[in-house]
């Protein structure tokens, strides 16, 4: 069972609670990243997700899963004519 413990500041309002799995889904949608403000029980205030060590695996997974930017080339010689 997922633990629904995370709240996220989105467009000036608090939304949640979310599980780790749901945060990963939000990250995949581009709605959650290192600069996102998060809170959970035990925090004395809102924190940047990138400053919360236990969220690192979610943020790393999302960064690895991001597609290359439009116009980016992959590998040596890519895009050469």
C-alpha positions in Angstrom: 0.0 0.0 0.0 1.3 3.4 -1.0 1.8 6.0 1.8 -0.1 9.2 0.9 2.0 11.7 2.7 3.2 14.4 0.3 1.6 17.8 -0.4 2.7 19.9 -3.3 2.3 23.6 -3.9 0.8 24.0 -7.3 -0.3 27.4 -8.7 -0.3 28.9 -5.3 -2.4 26.3 -3.6 -1.8 23.1 -1.6 -2.7 19.8 -3.4 -2.5 16.3 -2.1 -1.8 14.2 -0.3 0.2 12.1 -2.9 2.1 8.9 -2.6 5.7 8.5 -4.0 4.2 6.7 -7.0 1.9 9.6 -7.7 4.7 12.1 -7.4 6.6 10.0 -10.0 3.5 10.3 -12.2 3.4 14.1 -11.7 7.1 14.2 -12.6 6.5 12.3 -15.8 3.8 14.9 -16.7 6.2 17.8 -16.0 4.2 18.9 -13.0 6.8 17.9 -10.3 10.5 18.7 -10.3 13.4 19.8 -8.1 12.0 23.4 -7.7 8.5 22.1 -6.7 7.6 23.0 -3.1 6.6 20.0 -1.0 5.5 19.4 2.6 4.8 16.3 4.7 4.2 15.7 8.4 7.4 16.3 10.3 8.5 19.3 8.2 8.6 22.7 9.8 7.7 24.3 6.5 7.6 23.9 2.8 10.8 22.7 1.1 12.1 22.4 -2.5 11.7 18.8 -3.7 15.4 18.9 -4.8 16.4 19.6 -1.2 14.5 16.5 0.2 16.9 13.5 0.1 14.1 10.9 0.1 12.6 12.4 -3.1 15.9 12.1 -5.0 15.1 8.7 -6.6 11.8 10.1 -8.0 13.6 13.2 -9.4 16.5 11.2 -10.9 14.1 8.7 -12.6 12.1 11.6 -14.1 15.3 13.3 -15.4 16.5 10.1 -17.0 13.1 9.4 -18.6 12.8 12.9 -20.2 13.0 12.8 -24.0 15.8 14.8 -25.6 15.0 18.4 -26.4 13.6 19.1 -29.8 16.4 19.5 -32.3 18.9 17.7 -30.1 21.2 15.1 -31.7 22.0 11.7 -30.2 25.4 10.1 -30.6 28.4 11.0 -32.6 27.7 12.1 -36.2 24.0 12.4 -35.6 22.4 14.9 -37.9 25.4 15.1 -40.2 24.7 15.2 -43.9 
